[in-house]
Amino acid sequence: MPDAMPFEDVPVQRVMTGNPVTIDPEATLAEAAQALLQGGFRHLPVVNGMGRPVGMVSERDLRARLGTDLYGFTKATVEALGEPVSGVMTPDPVSVRLGARLGEVIDTFADERVGALLVVDDADRVRGIVSYVDLLLWLREHPWHGGEAAPARPGARKPAARKPARKPAAKAKRRPARRAPPANRSRRR
């Protein structure tokens, strides 16, 4: 068990996405939308020419300005798509230092109520990004001490086995309801 360590002590480097895609503050919203769509992520660090963070633009920021559907961004007005990212980004993004432990990362998520944190080095340059989804996925893959199953506690229940995904049931065809003849009408012959 050489890899075992308490969850709170795991370094953020084991969970973060290193060398994330970044964007310049003067880039357009169209460029930001394209980067998010192509990358399949929801947060895009905005950095200055020295690689230092000046903001964060999220899918939510773009939806608020361009429309509710990420794939519908292509229908946004030319003027809106041409606006600079600096107009919609969240300035001064929350960050943690490279080498921070997950205990600190969790505290920062809880205190700041953000969806992603930048990971910066000692010179404040962006080196990674970690989202709460990254953290949850890592927890799922490493339920205890670096990936080994937790020892059984007396009286503890075993976790339920995962059920395989099922296909949705086909919808039953609806038969038209039969109408009863009105009670007050007399039948004509």
VODO-109924 format. One record per atom (N, C-alpha, C): chain; x, y, z. Coordinates in steps of 0.1 Angstrom, whole numbers, padded with zeros to 4 digits. Example, Ala and Ser with C-alpha at 12.3 -4.5 7.8 and 13.67 -1.06 7.14 Angstrom:
BEGIN
chaine,east,north,up
A,0132,-0057,0078 .
A,0123,-0045,0078 .
A,0132,-0033,0078 .
A,0128,-0022,0071 .
A,0137,-0011,0071 .
A,0129,0000,0079 .
This chain:
BEGIN
chaine,east,north,up
A,0008,-0012,0000 .
A,0000,0000,0000 .
A,0009,0013,0000 .
A,0019,0014,-0008 .
A,0028,0025,-0008 .
A,0021,0038,-0013 .
A,0010,0036,-0021 .
A,0003,0048,-0027 .
A,-0008,0053,-0018 .
A,-0010,0046,-0006 .
A,-0021,0050,0002 .
A,-0018,0063,0010 .
A,-0028,0072,0010 .
A,-0027,0084,0018 .
A,-0041,0089,0020 .
A,-0043,0096,0031 .
A,-0056,0101,0034 .
A,-0061,0110,0022 .
A,-0073,0110,0018 .
A,-0079,0117,0007 .
A,-0075,0132,0008 .
A,-0076,0138,0020 .
A,-0073,0152,0022 .
A,-0059,0156,0019 .
A,-0050,0146,0019 .
A,-0036,0149,0016 .
A,-0031,0147,0002 .
A,-0040,0142,-0007 .
A,-0037,0140,-0021 .
A,-0034,0153,-0027 .
A,-0023,0155,-0035 .
A,-0020,0167,-0041 .
A,-0029,0170,-0053 .
A,-0033,0182,-0055 .
A,-0042,0186,-0066 .
A,-0037,0182,-0079 .
A,-0024,0180,-0082 .
A,-0019,0176,-0094 .
A,-0024,0163,-0099 .
A,-0029,0154,-0089 .
A,-0034,0141,-0093 .
A,-0048,0142,-0098 .
A,-0055,0153,-0096 .
A,-0069,0154,-0100 .
A,-0071,0165,-0111 .
A,-0062,0175,-0112 .
A,-0064,0186,-0121 .
A,-0062,0182,-0135 .
A,-0067,0190,-0144 .
A,-0063,0190,-0158 .
A,-0051,0199,-0160 .
A,-0040,0193,-0164 .
A,-0028,0202,-0166 .
A,-0028,0209,-0179 .
A,-0021,0220,-0180 .
A,-0020,0228,-0192 .
A,-0033,0230,-0199 .
A,-0043,0236,-0192 .
A,-0056,0238,-0198 .
A,-0056,0248,-0210 .
A,-0066,0246,-0218 .
A,-0068,0256,-0229 .
A,-0071,0269,-0222 .
A,-0065,0280,-0227 .
A,-0067,0293,-0222 .
A,-0071,0303,-0233 .
A,-0075,0314,-0230 .
A,-0079,0324,-0240 .
A,-0075,0338,-0235 .
A,-0073,0347,-0245 .
A,-0069,0361,-0242 .
A,-0081,0369,-0239 .
A,-0080,0379,-0230 .
A,-0092,0388,-0227 .
A,-0098,0395,-0239 .
A,-0090,0397,-0249 .
A,-0096,0404,-0261 .
A,-0101,0394,-0272 .
A,-0100,0381,-0269 .
A,-0106,0371,-0278 .
A,-0121,0373,-0278 .
A,-0128,0369,-0289 .
A,-0142,0371,-0291 .
A,-0150,0360,-0284 .
A,-0162,0363,-0281 .
A,-0171,0353,-0275 .
A,-0173,0341,-0285 .
A,-0172,0343,-0298 .
A,-0172,0332,-0308 .
A,-0160,0323,-0306 .
A,-0149,0329,-0303 .
A,-0137,0320,-0301 .
A,-0138,0312,-0288 .
A,-0143,0319,-0278 .
A,-0145,0312,-0265 .
A,-0155,0300,-0267 .
A,-0166,0303,-0273 .
A,-0176,0293,-0276 .
A,-0170,0281,-0284 .
A,-0162,0284,-0294 .
A,-0156,0274,-0302 .
A,-0147,0265,-0293 .
A,-0139,0272,-0285 .
A,-0129,0265,-0276 .
A,-0137,0255,-0266 .
A,-0148,0260,-0261 .
A,-0156,0252,-0252 .
A,-0162,0240,-0259 .
A,-0168,0242,-0271 .
A,-0174,0232,-0278 .
A,-0164,0221,-0283 .
A,-0152,0226,-0288 .
A,-0142,0216,-0293 .
A,-0136,0209,-0281 .
A,-0134,0215,-0270 .
A,-0127,0209,-0259 .
A,-0136,0200,-0250 .
A,-0149,0203,-0251 .
A,-0159,0195,-0243 .
A,-0158,0198,-0228 .
A,-0153,0211,-0224 .
A,-0153,0215,-0210 .
A,-0162,0227,-0208 .
A,-0163,0231,-0196 .
A,-0172,0242,-0193 .
A,-0166,0254,-0187 .
A,-0153,0254,-0185 .
A,-0146,0266,-0179 .
A,-0134,0269,-0188 .
A,-0131,0281,-0190 .
A,-0120,0286,-0199 .
A,-0112,0297,-0191 .
A,-0100,0294,-0187 .
A,-0092,0305,-0181 .
A,-0089,0316,-0190 .
A,-0090,0328,-0186 .
A,-0086,0340,-0194 .
A,-0073,0345,-0188 .
A,-0063,0345,-0196 .
A,-0049,0349,-0192 .
A,-0044,0360,-0200 .
A,-0035,0368,-0193 .
A,-0028,0379,-0200 .
A,-0016,0373,-0208 .
A,-0008,0382,-0214 .
A,0003,0377,-0222 .
A,0014,0370,-0214 .
A,0014,0371,-0201 .
A,0024,0364,-0193 .
A,0019,0351,-0187 .
A,0007,0347,-0191 .
A,0001,0335,-0186 .
A,-0005,0336,-0173 .
A,-0007,0348,-0168 .
A,-0013,0350,-0155 .
A,-0028,0352,-0156 .
A,-0036,0346,-0147 .
A,-0051,0346,-0149 .
A,-0056,0360,-0146 .
A,-0065,0365,-0155 .
A,-0072,0377,-0153 .
A,-0087,0375,-0152 .
A,-0092,0363,-0155 .
A,-0106,0360,-0154 .
A,-0109,0345,-0158 .
A,-0121,0342,-0157 .
A,-0126,0329,-0161 .
A,-0139,0331,-0168 .
A,-0140,0324,-0180 .
A,-0153,0324,-0187 .
A,-0159,0310,-0187 .
A,-0171,0309,-0184 .
A,-0178,0296,-0183 .
A,-0188,0295,-0193 .
A,-0193,0283,-0195 .
A,-0204,0280,-0204 .
A,-0216,0288,-0200 .
A,-0218,0289,-0187 .
A,-0229,0297,-0181 .
A,-0228,0311,-0185 .
A,-0216,0317,-0185 .
A,-0214,0331,-0189 .
A,-0218,0333,-0203 .
A,-0214,0324,-0212 .
A,-0217,0325,-0226 .
A,-0232,0323,-0228 .
A,-0238,0313,-0221 .
A,-0253,0311,-0223 .
A,-0261,0324,-0219 .
A,-0256,0331,-0208 .
A,-0263,0343,-0203 .
A,-0262,0354,-0214 .
A,-0252,0354,-0222 .
A,-0250,0365,-0232 .
A,-0255,0360,-0246 .
A,-0253,0348,-0249 .
A,-0256,0343,-0263 .
A,-0268,0335,-0265 .
A,-0274,0329,-0254 .
A,-0285,0321,-0256 .
A,-0284,0309,-0246 .
A,-0295,0301,-0245 .
A,-0295,0290,-0236 .
A,-0289,0277,-0240 .
A,-0287,0276,-0253 .
A,-0282,0263,-0258 .
A,-0268,0265,-0264 .
A,-0258,0257,-0258 .
A,-0244,0259,-0263 .
A,-0243,0257,-0278 .
A,-0250,0247,-0283 .
A,-0250,0245,-0298 .
A,-0258,0255,-0306 .
A,-0266,0263,-0299 .
A,-0274,0274,-0305 .
A,-0266,0287,-0306 .
A,-0253,0287,-0301 .
A,-0245,0299,-0302 .
A,-0243,0303,-0316 .
A,-0244,0294,-0325 .
A,-0242,0298,-0339 .
A,-0253,0307,-0344 .
A,-0264,0308,-0337 .
A,-0276,0316,-0341 .
A,-0275,0330,-0334 .
A,-0265,0332,-0326 .
A,-0264,0345,-0319 .
A,-0261,0356,-0329 .
A,-0263,0368,-0325 .
A,-0260,0379,-0335 .
A,-0245,0380,-0337 .
A,-0242,0386,-0348 .
A,-0228,0388,-0352 .
A,-0222,0397,-0342 .
A,-0229,0407,-0338 .
A,-0224,0417,-0328 .
A,-0220,0410,-0315 .
A,-0229,0402,-0310 .
A,-0227,0395,-0297 .
A,-0215,0385,-0298 .
A,-0214,0378,-0309 .
A,-0203,0369,-0311 .
A,-0190,0376,-0312 .
A,-0190,0388,-0317 .
A,-0178,0396,-0318 .
A,-0173,0403,-0306 .
A,-0181,0403,-0295 .
A,-0177,0410,-0283 .
A,-0165,0403,-0276 .
A,-0157,0411,-0269 .
A,-0145,0405,-0262 .
A,-0150,0397,-0250 .
A,-0142,0387,-0247 .
A,-0144,0378,-0236 .
A,-0144,0386,-0223 .
A,-0136,0396,-0222 .
A,-0134,0405,-0210 .
A,-0148,0410,-0206 .
A,-0157,0412,-0215 .
A,-0170,0417,-0211 .
A,-0179,0407,-0204 .
A,-0177,0394,-0205 .
A,-0185,0385,-0198 .
A,-0178,0376,-0188 .
A,-0165,0376,-0188 .
A,-0157,0368,-0179 .
A,-0159,0372,-0164 .
A,-0157,0363,-0155 .
A,-0156,0366,-0141 .
A,-0142,0370,-0138 .
A,-0140,0383,-0134 .
A,-0126,0387,-0131 .
A,-0120,0381,-0118 .
A,-0107,0382,-0117 .
A,-0100,0377,-0105 .
A,-0105,0363,-0101 .
A,-0103,0353,-0110 .
A,-0107,0339,-0107 .
A,-0101,0334,-0094 .
A,-0108,0325,-0088 .
A,-0103,0318,-0076 .
A,-0093,0308,-0080 .
A,-0082,0307,-0072 .
A,-0072,0298,-0076 .
A,-0066,0291,-0063 .
A,-0059,0280,-0065 .
A,-0051,0274,-0055 .
A,-0037,0272,-0061 .
A,-0027,0270,-0052 .
A,-0013,0268,-0056 .
A,-0011,0254,-0060 .
A,-0002,0252,-0070 .
A,0003,0239,-0073 .
A,0009,0233,-0061 .
A,0005,0221,-0058 .
A,0009,0214,-0046 .
A,-0001,0214,-0035 .
A,-0012,0222,-0037 .
A,-0023,0223,-0027 .
A,-0028,0209,-0025 .
A,-0033,0206,-0013 .
A,-0039,0193,-0010 .
A,-0054,0193,-0012 .
A,-0060,0182,-0015 .
A,-0075,0182,-0018 .
A,-0083,0187,-0006 .
A,-0078,0185,0006 .
A,-0086,0191,0017 .
A,-0087,0206,0015 .
A,-0077,0213,0011 .
A,-0077,0227,0009 .
A,-0086,0230,-0003 .
A,-0085,0222,-0014 .
A,-0093,0224,-0026 .
A,-0108,0223,-0022 .
A,-0112,0213,-0015 .
A,-0126,0212,-0011 .
A,-0130,0224,-0002 .
A,-0122,0228,0007 .
A,-0126,0240,0015 .
A,-0128,0252,0006 .
A,-0119,0254,-0004 .
A,-0120,0265,-0013 .
A,-0133,0264,-0021 .
A,-0136,0252,-0026 .
A,-0149,0250,-0034 .
A,-0161,0254,-0025 .
A,-0161,0249,-0012 .
A,-0172,0252,-0003 .
A,-0173,0267,0000 .
A,-0162,0273,0003 .
A,-0162,0287,0007 .
A,-0165,0297,-0004 .
A,-0160,0294,-0016 .
A,-0161,0303,-0027 .
A,-0173,0300,-0036 .
A,-0179,0288,-0035 .
A,-0190,0284,-0043 .
A,-0188,0286,-0058 .
A,-0177,0281,-0063 .
A,-0174,0281,-0077 .
A,-0174,0267,-0083 .
A,-0175,0267,-0096 .
A,-0175,0254,-0103 .
A,-0161,0249,-0107 .
A,-0151,0258,-0107 .
A,-0138,0254,-0111 .
A,-0127,0263,-0104 .
A,-0116,0258,-0102 .
A,-0105,0265,-0096 .
A,-0093,0265,-0105 .
A,-0086,0276,-0107 .
A,-0073,0275,-0114 .
A,-0062,0271,-0105 .
A,-0053,0264,-0110 .
A,-0041,0259,-0103 .
A,-0029,0267,-0108 .
A,-0023,0275,-0099 .
A,-0012,0284,-0104 .
A,0001,0280,-0097 .
A,0012,0284,-0104 .
A,0025,0281,-0098 .
A,0029,0293,-0089 .
A,0042,0293,-0084 .
A,0046,0304,-0075 .
A,0047,0317,-0082 .
A,0048,0317,-0096 .
A,0048,0330,-0104 .
A,0034,0334,-0108 .
A,0024,0327,-0103 .
A,0010,0330,-0106 .
A,0006,0327,-0120 .
A,0013,0318,-0127 .
A,0010,0314,-0141 .
A,0001,0301,-0140 .
A,-0009,0301,-0148 .
A,-0019,0290,-0149 .
A,-0011,0277,-0153 .
A,-0012,0267,-0144 .
A,-0007,0254,-0147 .
A,-0017,0243,-0148 .
A,-0029,0246,-0143 .
A,-0040,0236,-0144 .
A,-0053,0242,-0140 .
A,-0063,0233,-0141 .
A,-0077,0237,-0137 .
A,-0083,0225,-0131 .
A,-0090,0226,-0120 .
A,-0097,0215,-0114 .
A,-0112,0220,-0111 .
A,-0121,0212,-0116 .
A,-0135,0215,-0114 .
A,-0141,0205,-0103 .
A,-0152,0208,-0098 .
A,-0158,0199,-0088 .
A,-0162,0186,-0095 .
A,-0164,0186,-0108 .
A,-0167,0173,-0115 .
A,-0154,0165,-0115 .
A,-0143,0171,-0118 .
A,-0130,0164,-0118 .
A,-0128,0157,-0104 .
A,-0131,0164,-0094 .
A,-0130,0159,-0080 .
A,-0139,0147,-0078 .
A,-0152,0149,-0082 .
A,-0161,0138,-0080 .
A,-0157,0125,-0088 .
A,-0152,0127,-0101 .
A,-0148,0116,-0109 .
A,-0136,0109,-0102 .
A,-0127,0117,-0097 .
A,-0115,0111,-0090 .
A,-0120,0103,-0078 .
A,-0129,0109,-0070 .
A,-0134,0101,-0059 .
A,-0141,0088,-0062 .
A,-0148,0088,-0074 .
A,-0155,0076,-0078 .
A,-0144,0065,-0082 .
A,-0133,0070,-0088 .
A,-0123,0060,-0092 .
A,-0114,0056,-0081 .
A,-0113,0064,-0071 .
A,-0104,0062,-0060 .
A,-0112,0063,-0047 .
A,-0120,0053,-0044 .
A,-0129,0054,-0032 .
A,-0122,0056,-0019 .
A,-0109,0052,-0019 .
A,-0102,0052,-0006 .
A,-0088,0050,-0009 .
A,-0079,0058,-0002 .
A,-0065,0056,-0002 .
A,-0059,0053,-0016 .
A,-0060,0062,-0025 .
A,-0053,0060,-0038 .
A,-0058,0049,-0047 .
A,-0071,0044,-0045 .
A,-0076,0035,-0054 .
A,-0080,0021,-0048 .
A,-0075,0018,-0036 .
A,-0078,0005,-0030 .
A,-0091,0007,-0022 .
A,-0098,-0004,-0022 .
A,-0111,-0004,-0015 .
A,-0109,-0002,0000 .
A,-0118,0005,0006 .
A,-0117,0008,0020 .
A,-0119,-0005,0028 .
A,-0112,-0006,0039 .
A,-0114,-0018,0047 .
A,-0128,-0019,0053 .
A,-0133,-0031,0055 .
A,-0147,-0032,0060 .
A,-0147,-0028,0075 .
A,-0157,-0020,0078 .
A,-0159,-0016,0092 .
A,-0169,-0026,0098 .
A,-0168,-0029,0111 .
A,-0178,-0037,0117 .
A,-0192,-0031,0116 .
A,-0201,-0039,0111 .
A,-0215,-0034,0110 .
A,-0218,-0026,0097 .
A,-0207,-0024,0089 .
A,-0210,-0015,0077 .
A,-0216,-0024,0066 .
A,-0225,-0018,0059 .
A,-0231,-0025,0047 .
A,-0222,-0024,0035 .
A,-0223,-0034,0027 .
A,-0216,-0034,0014 .
A,-0223,-0024,0005 .
A,-0216,-0017,-0003 .
A,-0223,-0008,-0013 .
A,-0231,-0016,-0023 .
A,-0242,-0010,-0027 .
A,-0250,-0017,-0037 .
A,-0243,-0018,-0050 .
A,-0244,-0029,-0057 .
A,-0238,-0031,-0070 .
A,-0244,-0022,-0080 .
A,-0236,-0017,-0089 .
A,-0242,-0008,-0099 .
A,-0250,-0016,-0109 .
A,-0262,-0011,-0112 .
A,-0270,-0017,-0122 .
A,-0266,-0013,-0136 .
A,-0266,-0023,-0145 .
A,-0263,-0019,-0159 .
A,-0274,-0009,-0164 .
A,-0269,0000,-0173 .
A,-0279,0009,-0179 .
A,-0289,0001,-0187 .
A,-0301,0006,-0187 .
A,-0311,-0001,-0194 .
A,-0316,0008,-0205 .
A,-0321,0002,-0216 .
A,-0327,0010,-0227 .
A,-0340,0015,-0222 .
A,-0344,0026,-0226 .
A,-0358,0031,-0222 .
A,-0368,0022,-0228 .
A,-0378,0018,-0221 .
A,-0389,0010,-0226 .
A,-0396,0017,-0238 .
A,-0400,0009,-0247 .
A,-0408,0015,-0259 .
A,-0421,0020,-0253 .
A,-0426,0031,-0259 .
A,-0439,0036,-0254 .
A,-0450,0027,-0260 .
A,-0459,0024,-0251 .
A,-0471,0016,-0256 .
A,-0480,0025,-0265 .
A,-0485,0019,-0275 .
A,-0494,0026,-0283 .
A,-0507,0029,-0276 .
A,-0512,0041,-0277 .
A,-0524,0044,-0270 .
A,-0536,0041,-0279 .
A,-0546,0034,-0274 .
A,-0558,0031,-0282 .
A,-0568,0043,-0279 .
A,-0575,0046,-0290 .
A,-0585,0057,-0287 .
A,-0595,0052,-0278 .
A,-0599,0060,-0269 .
A,-0610,0057,-0259 .
A,-0623,0055,-0266 .
A,-0631,0045,-0263 .
A,-0644,0043,-0268 .
A,-0653,0052,-0261 .
A,-0661,0058,-0268 .
A,-0671,0067,-0262 .
A,-0684,0060,-0260 .
A,-0689,0061,-0248 .
A,-0702,0055,-0245 .
A,-0713,0065,-0251 .
A,-0724,0059,-0256 .
A,-0734,0068,-0260 .
A,-0740,0077,-0249 .
A,-0744,0089,-0252 .
A,-0749,0097,-0241 .
A,-0761,0091,-0235 .
A,-0763,0092,-0222 .
A,-0774,0086,-0215 .
A,-0787,0093,-0217 .
A,-0787,0106,-0220 .
A,-0800,0113,-0221 .
A,-0805,0112,-0236 .
A,-0798,0108,-0245 .
A,-0803,0108,-0259 .
A,-0810,0095,-0262 .
A,-0821,0096,-0269 .
A,-0828,0084,-0273 .
A,-0821,0079,-0286 .
A,-0822,0067,-0287 .
A,-0816,0061,-0299 .
A,-0826,0062,-0311 .
A,-0821,0065,-0322 .
A,-0829,0066,-0334 .
A,-0827,0053,-0341 .
A,-0838,0048,-0347 .
A,-0837,0036,-0355 .
A,-0840,0038,-0369 .
